[in-house]
Amino acid sequence: MSLDDIKKVRLEKLTKIKEFGLDPYPADVDEERVAIQSVLEKFDVLQSSAEEIIIAGRVMSIRGQGGIFFVDLYDGTGKIQIVFKKDSGILSGMFDLFVETVDMGDFIEVTGTCFVTQRGEKSVEVGDWGILTKTLQPLPEKWHGLQDVEERYRKRYLDLLVNPELKDIFVKKAKFWKATREFLENKKFLEVQTPILETTTGGAEARPFETHHNDFDIDVYLRISVGELWQKRLMAAGFPRTFEIGRVFRNEGSSPEHLQEFTNMEFYAAYMNFDEGISFTEDLIKRVVQETFGTLTFDIKGESVDLSGLWERVDYVEKIKEMTGVDVLTAGEEELKDRLVELGVRFEGENKERLTDSLWKYCRKQIMGPVWLTGHPKLVSPLSKADPNNPQKTLRVQLILAGAEMTNGFAELNNPLEQKKRFTEQAELLAAGDTEAMMPDWEFVEMLEHGMPPAFGQAYGERLFATLVGKPIRETELFPLMKPKQE
């Protein structure tokens, strides 16, 4: 049958439900209803007492004929078999109504008692039932599901319903953020909420989404970091430890590791030094991963990765030199471009910052990790303190895992004169056409002039989670953005 024919038949069944005197979309569900998972957990007690129970859920399968039908009912907490028997005392006409009107996908409520079938399956024998939602379109086939990737994302509600493995990803994702929040709160961090709409985007180098604020009649941007410059203002305001978990927006390309909208976490700790911050973050990630997945060992891109040991530190400049022969601190733009061409690396932008970043990305893809990357050049780290042992480098750190950057952390720059200088350099890059350069925030510089304590900040997000579950980041979004369907 075509979808149009199926819908026509189901509309006829809906009419039959109405003619029987039932509302196919009632507002009320019996308040005595019990979750199916609870029924399964207390099944033996319920069976021995012969207590009547009320359960509700979606019909996932219907089997049988004649005077007996077996139905799998699913309510999101669990699935149980319910059994309709024509000769078991079910209310007059309700057995035939079920047979004539109920399809897979419909939501029903049943009253019955627990028993075990001859095959040993825990079941509920139905004494009465009612319709909760009559569906007009069918569910995907059980064994095939949704095969087209675009259709899976567009009809995510069906994809999640018929794919338990996918649902488990989002259960784990909730644990991931819950464990993050609990760890930080136990370490005396205060959860905060900072603006999503900004007049200037700070805290990262990325192309922002731009919109217009009608009331103020000004252009504003969706944030590209989780309130970095705002949380630093809170350091100045006397909040010693803060964190935020929230959505971030970057108007850039998509890849298995990149999306335009995703969730990140950033924390900031006053008086925490660089080495202390690295150790703290390593403890945080290990605890969160262990609580989420129950292990610190993963198979990533065909390689076994163990997160349990002490993570090695590697130097940004030295690693590039080792892998490409180029010293990015002394190399000029032409040398960098020539080496990128020799390596067959596609690069965007002609300035030294973009060229250096492109060379690093070539190297990064070859590092499985876990390793801590430190010693970033000042040029690519406009918000990080300079390394006192080498002023050309900064006290910046990133976790590298499976060829990608999983975190980003700094000993936060709190020298207003140096920050003003670096913002000026970024403004010049923006003026020259570098759309990923950081927008300067001069009010932030003014805040630094009032004084911000030394602090360490770190960020991580859904890329880390997606890497550990072995999925493209788009797959770990409940509802990834889709282009409107063309009619």
C-alpha positions in Angstrom: 0.0 0.0 0.0 1.1 3.5 -0.7 1.4 6.0 2.2 -1.7 7.8 0.9 -3.6 4.5 1.0 -2.4 3.7 4.5 -3.4 7.1 5.7 -6.9 6.7 4.1 -7.4 3.4 5.9 -6.3 4.8 9.2 -8.6 7.7 8.9 -11.5 5.2 8.4 -10.3 3.5 11.6 -10.3 6.8 13.4 -13.9 7.4 12.4 -14.8 4.0 13.7 -13.3 4.8 17.1 -15.4 8.0 17.2 -18.5 6.1 16.2 -17.9 3.7 19.1 -18.1 6.7 21.4 -14.4 7.1 22.1 -12.2 10.2 21.6 -9.1 9.1 19.5 -7.1 11.9 21.2 -8.3 12.1 24.8 -6.9 14.7 27.2 -6.8 12.4 30.2 -4.6 9.5 31.1 -5.4 7.5 34.2 -3.5 8.9 37.2 -3.1 5.3 38.5 -0.9 4.4 35.5 2.3 2.6 36.3 5.5 2.8 34.3 6.3 -0.4 32.4 9.8 -0.5 33.9 8.3 -0.5 37.4 5.9 -3.3 36.4 8.9 -5.4 35.2 10.8 -4.7 38.4 7.9 -5.7 40.7 6.5 -8.4 38.3 6.6 -11.4 40.7 4.8 -9.5 43.5 2.2 -8.1 41.1 1.6 -11.6 39.6 1.2 -13.3 43.0 -1.2 -10.7 44.2 -3.2 -10.7 41.0 -3.4 -6.9 41.4 -4.9 -5.0 38.5 -2.6 -2.5 37.0 -2.9 0.3 34.4 -0.1 0.8 31.9 0.1 3.0 28.8 2.4 3.2 25.8 3.0 2.9 22.1 2.1 -0.3 20.2 5.3 -1.6 18.7 4.1 -4.9 17.3 0.9 -6.9 16.9 0.9 -10.7 16.5 -1.9 -13.2 16.5 -5.3 -14.0 14.9 -8.7 -15.1 15.8 -9.4 -14.8 19.5 -5.9 -13.9 20.8 -3.4 -11.2 20.0 0.0 -10.5 21.4 1.1 -6.8 21.5 4.4 -5.3 22.5 3.8 -2.0 24.4 6.6 0.5 24.9 6.4 3.6 27.1 10.0 4.9 27.0 10.9 3.3 30.3 10.5 -0.3 29.1 8.6 -2.7 26.9 6.2 -5.5 27.9 4.0 -7.9 26.1 0.2 -7.5 26.6 -2.3 -10.1 25.6 -5.8 -9.6 24.3 -8.0 -12.7 24.7 -11.6 -12.6 23.4 -12.9 -15.1 25.8 -11.2 -13.7 28.9 -13.9 -11.3 30.0 -12.6 -8.2 28.2 -15.4 -5.6 28.1 -18.0 -6.1 25.5 -17.0 -4.9 22.0 -13.6 -3.8 23.1 -11.8 -6.8 21.7 -13.3 -6.4 18.3 -12.6 -2.7 18.4 -9.0 -3.3 19.1 -8.7 -5.8 16.2 -10.5 -3.5 13.8 -8.9 -0.1 14.7 -5.5 -0.4 16.3 -2.2 -0.3 14.3 1.4 -0.4 15.1 2.4 3.0 16.4 -0.9 3.8 18.2 -0.8 4.8 21.8 -3.2 2.9 24.1 -3.9 2.5 27.8 -4.7 -1.0 29.2 -5.9 -2.4 32.5 -4.9 -5.9 33.3 -3.1 -8.5 35.5 0.4 -9.9 35.3 1.0 -13.5 34.2 3.7 -15.6 32.5 3.0 -17.2 29.1 3.7 -20.8 28.4 6.9 -19.6 26.7 8.0 -17.9 29.9 7.4 -14.3 28.8 6.3 -11.8 31.4 3.0 -10.4 30.1 -0.1 -8.5 31.1 -3.5 -10.0 30.3 -5.9 -7.2 29.2 -9.2 -6.7 30.9 -9.9 -3.3 29.4 -8.2 -0.8 27.1 -8.6 2.6 25.7 -7.1 4.6 22.8 -4.8 7.5 23.7 -3.5 8.5 20.2 -4.5 7.2 16.8 -1.7 7.4 14.3 -2.2 8.2 10.7 1.2 7.2 9.3 3.1 3.9 9.9 6.3 3.3 11.8 9.5 2.3 9.9 9.9 -1.4 9.5 11.4 -3.0 12.5 14.4 -4.7 10.8 15.2 -2.0 8.3 14.4 1.3 10.1 15.1 4.5 8.3 17.9 3.9 5.8 18.3 7.3 4.2 20.6 9.5 6.3 18.7 12.8 5.5 15.4 11.1 6.4 16.8 9.8 9.6 17.8 13.3 10.7 14.6 14.9 9.4 12.4 12.3 11.3 14.7 11.9 14.3 11.7 11.0 16.5 11.3 7.8 14.5 15.0 7.1 14.3 15.2 7.3 18.1 12.1 5.2 18.5 13.3 2.2 16.4 17.0 2.5 17.2 17.8 1.7 20.9 21.5 2.1 20.3 20.9 5.7 19.2 18.7 6.4 22.2 21.5 5.1 24.4 23.9 7.7 23.0 21.7 10.5 24.4 21.2 8.8 27.7 25.0 8.7 28.0 25.3 12.3 26.8 23.0 13.4 29.6 25.2 11.5 32.1 28.3 13.2 30.5 27.0 16.7 31.3 25.5 15.6 34.7 28.9 14.2 35.7 30.6 17.4 34.5 28.3 19.6 36.5 28.6 17.5 39.6 32.4 17.4 39.6 32.6 21.2 39.2 30.0 21.9 41.8 31.8 19.6 44.2 34.9 21.7 43.6 33.0 24.8 44.7 32.3 26.2 41.1 29.2 28.2 40.6 27.1 27.5 37.6 26.2 30.8 35.7 24.4 31.8 32.6 25.9 34.5 30.4 24.6 36.3 27.3 24.0 34.4 24.0 23.5 37.6 22.0 26.6 39.8 22.0 27.6 43.0 20.4 31.1 41.6 19.8 32.1 37.9 19.8 34.9 37.1 22.2 36.6 34.0 23.5 37.4 32.2 20.2 38.4 32.7 16.6 35.4 31.8 14.4 32.9 33.3 12.0 29.8 34.3 13.9 26.1 34.3 13.0 24.8 37.8 12.8 21.3 39.1 13.4 19.5 42.4 14.2 18.1 43.6 17.5 15.0 45.5 16.5 14.4 47.2 19.9 18.0 48.6 20.1 18.3 48.9 16.3 21.8 47.3 16.4 23.4 44.3 14.8 24.3 41.5 17.3 26.0 38.1 17.1 25.3 34.7 18.5 28.1 33.8 20.8 31.0 31.6 19.7 32.2 30.7 23.2 30.4 29.9 26.4 30.7 33.3 27.9 34.5 33.5 28.2 34.8 37.2 28.5 31.7 37.4 30.7 33.0 34.7 33.1 36.3 36.6 33.3 34.3 39.7 34.3 32.9 37.6 37.1 36.5 36.8 38.2 36.9 40.6 38.6 33.6 40.8 40.4 34.8 38.5 43.1 33.4 35.1 42.0 36.4 32.8 42.4 35.1 29.8 40.4 32.4 29.7 37.7 31.3 27.5 34.9 28.7 27.4 32.2 27.3 24.6 30.0 25.5 26.0 27.0 25.0 26.3 23.3 27.6 27.8 21.0 27.1 29.0 17.4 29.7 29.2 14.6 28.8 30.1 11.1 31.3 27.7 9.5 31.5 24.5 7.6 30.4 21.0 8.7 32.6 18.0 9.2 32.6 14.8 11.4 34.1 17.1 14.1 32.4 20.4 13.4 28.8 21.8 13.6 27.4 25.3 13.5 25.5 24.7 16.8 26.7 22.6 19.7 27.0 22.4 23.5 30.3 23.4 25.3 31.4 23.8 28.8 33.8 26.5 30.1 35.1 26.9 33.6 37.3 29.6 35.1 39.1 29.5 38.4 40.8 32.4 40.0 44.3 31.8 41.5 44.6 28.4 39.8 48.0 28.2 38.0 48.7 26.7 34.7 50.1 23.3 35.8 47.4 23.0 38.4 44.8 23.7 35.8 46.1 21.0 33.5 46.0 18.4 36.3 42.6 19.6 37.4 41.2 19.2 33.9 42.7 15.8 33.5 41.1 14.6 36.7 37.8 16.2 35.6 37.7 14.5 32.2 38.8 11.1 33.6 36.0 11.2 36.3 33.4 12.3 33.8 34.4 9.7 31.2 34.4 6.9 33.8 31.0 7.8 35.2 29.5 8.1 31.7 31.0 5.0 30.0 32.2 2.9 32.9 35.7 2.6 31.3 38.7 4.7 30.3 39.7 2.4 27.4 38.2 3.0 24.0 38.5 1.8 20.4 38.8 5.0 18.3 39.3 4.9 14.6 40.5 1.3 14.8 43.1 2.0 17.6 42.9 1.2 21.3 43.2 4.4 23.4 43.7 4.3 27.1 42.9 7.5 29.1 43.9 6.1 32.5 47.6 6.9 32.5 49.2 10.3 33.0 48.8 12.2 29.7 52.0 13.2 28.0 52.8 16.9 27.1 54.0 17.9 23.7 55.1 21.3 22.5 53.3 23.0 19.6 56.3 24.5 18.0 58.6 21.5 18.5 56.0 19.0 17.2 55.5 21.0 14.0 59.2 21.2 13.5 59.6 17.5 14.1 56.8 16.6 11.6 57.4 19.2 8.9 60.9 20.7 9.4 59.4 24.2 9.8 60.0 26.5 12.9 56.8 28.5 12.9 58.3 31.1 15.3 60.9 32.2 12.8 59.4 31.2 9.4 57.9 33.9 7.2 54.6 33.7 5.3 56.3 32.5 2.1 58.1 29.7 3.8 54.9 28.6 5.4 53.0 28.7 2.2 55.7 26.8 0.3 55.8 24.0 2.9 52.0 23.7 2.9 52.0 23.4 -0.9 54.7 20.8 -0.7 52.6 18.8 1.8 49.5 19.1 -0.3 47.6 20.9 2.5 44.7 23.1 1.5 44.8 26.4 3.3 42.7 29.5 3.6 44.0 32.9 4.4 47.4 34.4 3.6 48.5 35.8 6.9 50.9 34.1 9.2 48.3 33.2 11.9 46.2 31.2 9.4 49.2 29.6 7.7 50.6 28.5 11.1 47.2 27.1 12.1 46.9 25.2 8.8 50.4 23.6 9.3 49.4 22.6 12.8 46.2 21.0 11.6 48.2 18.9 9.2 50.3 17.6 12.1 47.4 17.3 14.6 45.6 14.8 12.4 48.5 12.4 12.8 48.4 12.4 16.6 46.2 9.8 18.3 46.8 10.9 21.9 45.8 11.4 24.5 48.4 14.2 24.8 48.4 17.7 26.2 49.5 20.2 23.6 51.3 23.3 25.1 53.6 26.0 23.9 51.3 27.6 21.4 52.7 30.7 19.6 51.3 34.1 20.9 50.1 34.8 17.4 47.4 32.0 17.6 46.5 32.6 21.3 45.2 36.2 21.7 43.7 35.5 25.2 46.5 33.6 26.8 49.3 34.7 29.0 52.8 34.7 27.5 55.2 31.9 28.7 57.7 33.6 31.0 60.4 31.3 29.8 59.7 32.1 26.1 57.6 35.3 25.4 56.9 34.1 21.9 54.9 31.3 23.3 51.9 31.2 25.6 50.5 29.3 28.5 47.8 27.6 26.5 46.9 23.9 26.6 44.7 21.6 24.5 43.9 17.9 24.8 44.6 16.1 21.5 42.8 12.9 20.9 42.2 11.0 17.7 43.8 13.8 15.6 41.5 16.5 17.0 41.5 19.2 19.7 39.2 18.2 22.5 39.8 21.1 24.9 41.1 24.6 25.0 42.6 26.2 28.1 44.7 29.1 29.2 46.5 30.8 32.0 44.2 33.8 31.3 45.7 37.0 30.1 45.0 39.7 32.7 47.4 42.4 31.6 45.3 45.2 30.0 48.1 46.7 28.0 49.0 43.3 26.5 45.4 42.4 25.9 44.8 45.8 24.1 47.8 45.1 21.9 46.6 41.7 20.9 43.1 42.9 20.3 44.5 45.5 18.0 46.4 42.9 16.0 43.2 40.9 15.7 41.3 44.0 14.5 43.9 44.5 11.8 43.4 40.8 10.7 39.6 41.4 10.5 40.1 44.6 8.5 42.3 42.6 6.1 39.5 40.1 5.5 40.3 37.4 8.0 36.7 36.4 9.0 37.9 34.0 11.7 40.0 36.6 13.6 38.7 37.6 17.0 36.6 40.7 17.4 38.1 43.1 19.9 36.1 43.8 23.1 37.4 47.2 24.4 35.0 47.1 27.4 36.7 43.9 28.4 40.1 45.7 28.3 38.5 48.4 30.5 37.5 45.6 33.0 41.1 44.4 33.0 42.3 47.9 33.8 40.1 47.7 37.0 41.9 44.4 37.7 41.2 40.7 37.3 43.0 38.1 39.4 45.3 35.5 37.8 43.0 32.7 36.6 43.0 29.4 34.6 40.2 28.6 32.2 39.3 25.5 30.2 36.6 24.4 27.8 35.4 21.1 26.3 32.3 19.9 24.6 30.4 17.6 22.3 33.4 16.8 20.2 35.0 15.0 23.1 31.8 13.1 23.7 31.3 12.2 20.0 34.9 11.0 19.7 34.4 8.6 22.7 31.1 7.2 21.3 32.7 6.8 17.9 30.2 8.9 16.0 30.3 12.0 13.9 29.3 15.0 16.0 26.1 15.5 13.9 25.0 12.0 15.0 25.2 13.0 18.6 22.8 15.9 18.2 19.1 15.1 18.9 17.9 17.4 16.1 20.6 18.6 13.7 19.7 21.5 11.5 18.2 20.4 8.1 17.5 22.4 5.0 13.7 22.7 4.5 12.3 19.9 2.4 11.6 20.9 -1.2 8.0 20.2 -2.0 
